[in-house]
Amino acid sequence: ENREAMLNSKSNRLTEALEEANKLFDGVCRAREAALDAQFLVIASNIGKEKANELHSEMSAFDSTAFAEDLLTFMGINRTEVEETDDSEDVPGGFLPSDAWQTMGEEAPKYFRRAPTFHYMMGSFKSEPPVPKQRIERQKKASRGKAERAMPAQLKEMQESHQEATEKEVERILRILQTHFENDPNTPISFFDFVIDPNSFAHTVENMFHVSFLIRDGLAKIKLDEDKLPTIEPTKPSGRGEEENRAGARNQVVISLDQREWK
């Protein structure tokens, strides 16, 4: 009934009605009374929205000139003292004191202590429908037979190239081991220092794989030192019985090495 009076910006009738409703709500004990309170809340919200829309305030307008003046005043600008020297342009900050920016910097963090907003570096994720897989048609029996006849030759070539690369790498590691041992034959070579690459876990595993060929072929041997840590050294050729010594001294050991232990 008093809607027009409540919409008046100079009237506090809406606030008074809300306070009276809060007092009445303390005594609510029936469902109908609670429904009336909810109905009043809806009406009061609509009136408050209309009252807010009718307000025309210029408080949200930002005056950059006034802000700059207030900022300079806060930083301690002195407009009365004017330096008349020719080098006044080289003085940082003009007529501001030397600690002006430091003063503003100490004040600014008080208003920026909040969690940063999360955003994607490369933009938001846009889901796309999956690309339909192309259906591979079955080949005829005749073409399948040709492919099967050609496959063994291809696999044989790949196997030979891989085997050649492994043999070359094993020979290179053997030369490195022999060189280290010849330079200082009295100092045992630590197995882990020899095979571990501190910059690559994959390279470390490859080194251990290639060293295992040296042990298998009897070109090197591994034994434990006083601290029960493995050391490696090349084997000395023993003439005719070399192949027999290699065959009799073959032992296999399985160890585990994960990235944590490698680090």
Secondary structure per residue as TSV (DSSP state, phi and psi in degrees):
chain	resnum	aa	ss	phi	psi
A	1	E	-	360.0	-32.8
A	2	N	-	-104.3	34.8
A	3	R	H	-61.3	-45.2
A	4	E	H	-63.8	-37.6
A	5	A	H	-68.9	-35.0
A	6	M	H	-71.9	-28.9
A	7	L	H	-75.0	-13.3
A	8	N	-	-66.7	130.2
A	9	S	T	-65.9	-23.5
A	10	K	T	-91.7	0.2
A	11	S	-	-101.3	145.1
A	12	N	-	-109.5	23.2
A	13	R	H	-64.0	-35.8
A	14	L	H	-66.6	-41.3
A	15	T	H	-64.2	-40.5
A	16	E	H	-66.0	-37.3
A	17	A	H	-66.7	-38.7
A	18	L	H	-65.7	-41.3
A	19	E	H	-65.0	-39.2
A	20	E	H	-66.6	-37.9
A	21	A	H	-66.6	-35.9
A	22	N	H	-64.4	-38.7
A	23	K	H	-67.2	-40.6
A	24	L	H	-67.8	-30.2
A	25	F	H	-68.7	-23.8
A	26	D	T	-64.0	-27.2
A	27	G	T	-99.1	11.5
A	28	V	-	-71.8	128.3
A	29	C	-	-138.1	-0.6
A	30	R	S	-122.0	156.5
A	31	A	H	-65.5	-37.1
A	32	R	H	-65.3	-38.5
A	33	E	H	-65.7	-39.1
A	34	A	H	-66.0	-36.1
A	35	A	H	-66.6	-39.3
A	36	L	H	-64.5	-38.1
A	37	D	H	-64.5	-40.4
A	38	A	H	-65.9	-38.9
A	39	Q	H	-64.0	-40.1
A	40	F	H	-63.8	-37.8
A	41	L	H	-62.6	-38.7
A	42	V	H	-65.6	-44.5
A	43	I	H	-64.5	-43.3
A	44	A	H	-65.1	-35.7
A	45	S	H	-65.8	-42.1
A	46	N	H	-64.4	-41.1
A	47	I	H	-65.5	-41.0
A	48	G	H	-63.4	-37.1
A	49	K	H	-65.0	-44.3
A	50	E	H	-64.1	-38.6
A	51	K	H	-66.4	-36.6
A	52	A	H	-70.1	-36.5
A	53	N	H	-67.8	-27.1
A	54	E	T	-81.7	-9.6
A	55	L	-	-78.3	131.5
A	56	H	-	-119.9	97.0
A	57	S	-	-117.6	140.2
A	58	E	-	-97.7	17.6
A	59	M	T	-68.5	-25.8
A	60	S	T	-79.4	-13.6
A	61	A	-	-72.0	136.2
A	62	F	-	-105.6	121.3
A	63	D	-	-100.7	105.3
A	64	S	H	-66.2	-35.0
A	65	T	H	-66.4	-44.8
A	66	A	H	-65.7	-37.5
A	67	F	H	-63.8	-41.5
A	68	A	H	-64.5	-39.8
A	69	E	H	-64.2	-44.1
A	70	D	H	-65.2	-37.7
A	71	L	H	-65.9	-42.3
A	72	L	H	-64.6	-38.6
A	73	T	H	-64.4	-41.2
A	74	F	H	-64.8	-34.6
A	75	M	T	-79.0	-4.6
A	76	G	T	88.5	36.6
A	77	I	-	-67.1	143.8
A	78	N	-	-120.5	107.0
A	79	R	S	-87.6	-9.7
A	80	T	S	-83.9	-33.8
A	81	E	-	-92.2	113.4
A	82	V	-	-116.2	122.0
A	83	E	-	-79.7	125.0
A	84	E	-	-100.3	9.5
A	85	T	S	-76.1	159.7
A	86	D	G	-70.8	-22.1
A	87	D	G	-91.9	18.3
A	88	S	G	-67.0	-25.3
A	89	E	G	-71.4	-23.5
A	90	D	G	-81.3	-11.5
A	91	V	S	-76.4	122.9
A	92	P	T	-67.8	134.0
A	93	G	T	87.1	0.4
A	94	G	T	68.7	-116.9
A	95	F	T	-97.5	12.3
A	96	L	S	-79.7	150.2
A	97	P	-	-66.9	163.7
A	98	S	T	-64.8	-27.2
A	99	D	T	-101.8	23.8
A	100	A	H	-66.0	-48.6
A	101	W	H	-68.4	-32.5
A	102	Q	H	-65.3	-38.7
A	103	T	H	-62.8	-44.6
A	104	M	H	-66.8	-37.8
A	105	G	H	-64.4	-37.0
A	106	E	H	-69.6	-29.2
A	107	E	H	-82.3	-34.6
A	108	A	G	-63.3	-40.6
A	109	P	G	-60.1	-19.4
A	110	K	G	-63.9	-26.4
A	111	Y	G	-103.5	6.2
A	112	F	-	-123.3	16.6
A	113	R	-	-83.5	77.4
A	114	R	S	-147.4	159.5
A	115	A	-	-69.0	136.1
A	116	P	-	-69.7	148.7
A	117	T	-	-74.1	146.8
A	118	F	-	-88.5	134.0
A	119	H	-	-146.7	156.6
A	120	Y	-	-85.6	135.7
A	121	M	T	-67.8	-37.2
A	122	M	T	-107.2	21.8
A	123	G	-	90.1	170.5
A	124	S	-	-72.8	156.4
A	125	F	-	-78.6	128.3
A	126	K	-	-112.3	112.2
A	127	S	-	-76.3	137.7
A	128	E	-	-122.1	149.3
A	129	P	-	-63.9	145.1
A	130	P	-	-62.5	146.0
A	131	V	-	-71.8	125.9
A	132	P	-	-64.7	136.2
A	133	K	-	-74.9	137.0
A	134	Q	-	-76.1	132.7
A	135	R	-	-78.9	124.4
A	136	I	-	-87.5	120.3
A	137	E	-	-75.8	142.5
A	138	R	-	-69.8	136.5
A	139	Q	-	-80.6	159.1
A	140	K	-	-72.5	160.8
A	141	K	H	-60.1	-36.3
A	142	A	H	-66.2	-46.1
A	143	S	H	-68.0	-33.4
A	144	R	H	-64.6	-38.3
A	145	G	H	-64.5	-38.4
A	146	K	H	-65.1	-40.7
A	147	A	H	-64.7	-40.4
A	148	E	H	-66.1	-34.0
A	149	R	H	-71.6	-28.8
A	150	A	H	-84.2	-23.9
A	151	M	H	-63.0	-44.7
A	152	P	H	-57.9	-36.6
A	153	A	H	-66.9	-41.0
A	154	Q	H	-66.1	-45.0
A	155	L	H	-64.1	-36.6
A	156	K	H	-64.5	-40.3
A	157	E	H	-65.6	-42.3
A	158	M	H	-64.8	-40.5
A	159	Q	H	-66.2	-39.7
A	160	E	H	-66.5	-41.7
A	161	S	H	-65.2	-40.6
A	162	H	H	-66.5	-38.9
A	163	Q	H	-67.3	-39.3
A	164	E	H	-64.0	-41.5
A	165	A	H	-64.0	-38.9
A	166	T	H	-66.1	-43.1
A	167	E	H	-63.0	-40.3
A	168	K	H	-64.7	-40.7
A	169	E	H	-66.8	-39.3
A	170	V	H	-64.4	-41.2
A	171	E	H	-64.7	-38.2
A	172	R	H	-65.2	-43.1
A	173	I	H	-65.9	-36.8
A	174	L	H	-63.1	-41.4
A	175	R	H	-63.6	-39.1
A	176	I	H	-64.0	-43.3
A	177	L	H	-62.8	-43.7
A	178	Q	H	-65.6	-37.4
A	179	T	H	-65.2	-44.3
A	180	H	H	-61.8	-41.7
A	181	F	H	-70.5	-36.5
A	182	E	H	-68.6	-35.6
A	183	N	H	-68.3	-35.8
A	184	D	-	-146.2	80.1
A	185	P	T	-70.7	-17.9
A	186	N	T	-85.9	-14.3
A	187	T	S	-100.2	119.8
A	188	P	-	-67.6	144.5
A	189	I	E	-94.3	120.3
A	190	S	E	-66.2	131.4
A	191	F	H	-62.7	-42.0
A	192	F	H	-71.2	-38.8
A	193	D	H	-64.1	-28.4
A	194	F	H	-78.8	-36.5
A	195	V	H	-101.2	-23.0
A	196	I	-	-81.0	128.1
A	197	D	-	-97.9	112.4
A	198	P	T	-65.4	-12.1
A	199	N	T	-106.4	-5.0
A	200	S	-	-151.7	119.2
A	201	F	H	-72.2	-38.0
A	202	A	H	-65.2	-40.9
A	203	H	H	-64.6	-35.1
A	204	T	H	-62.5	-43.8
A	205	V	H	-64.1	-39.4
A	206	E	H	-63.8	-40.1
A	207	N	H	-62.5	-43.4
A	208	M	H	-64.6	-35.1
A	209	F	H	-65.1	-44.2
A	210	H	H	-71.7	-35.0
A	211	V	H	-65.4	-30.4
A	212	S	H	-62.6	-28.4
A	213	F	H	-68.1	-36.6
A	214	L	H	-63.3	-41.3
A	215	I	H	-68.1	-41.1
A	216	R	H	-63.3	-41.3
A	217	D	T	-85.2	2.1
A	218	G	T	74.6	16.8
A	219	L	S	-83.6	-15.2
A	220	A	E	-148.8	161.8
A	221	K	E	-138.4	153.7
A	222	I	E	-121.3	134.1
A	223	K	E	-142.4	166.0
A	224	L	E	-95.9	143.1
A	225	D	-	-91.7	-165.3
A	226	E	T	-65.6	-28.6
A	227	D	T	-90.0	12.8
A	228	K	S	61.7	32.1
A	229	L	-	-108.8	142.7
A	230	P	E	-73.3	139.4
A	231	T	E	-122.9	154.3
A	232	I	E	-126.5	144.1
A	233	E	E	-153.4	150.1
A	234	P	E	-73.2	150.5
A	235	T	-	-87.3	149.4
A	236	K	-	-90.9	135.1
A	237	P	-	-64.7	140.4
A	238	S	-	-119.6	27.9
A	239	G	G	77.9	-130.1
A	240	R	G	-68.5	-34.0
A	241	G	G	-84.5	15.8
A	242	E	H	-64.4	-46.9
A	243	E	H	-64.5	-36.2
A	244	E	H	-68.7	-39.9
A	245	N	H	-64.3	-38.2
A	246	R	H	-64.5	-43.4
A	247	A	H	-67.4	-34.8
A	248	G	H	-81.8	-18.8
A	249	A	T	-103.2	14.0
A	250	R	-	-80.0	123.7
A	251	N	-	-135.2	144.4
A	252	Q	-	-112.7	135.7
A	253	V	-	-131.2	134.9
A	254	V	-	-108.0	124.1
A	255	I	-	-124.3	157.2
A	256	S	-	-111.0	142.5
A	257	L	-	-147.1	107.0
A	258	D	-	-101.7	178.0
A	259	Q	H	-65.7	-33.7
A	260	R	H	-65.1	-45.8
A	261	E	H	-66.5	-35.5
A	262	W	H	-62.9	-41.4
A	263	K	-	-65.8	360.0
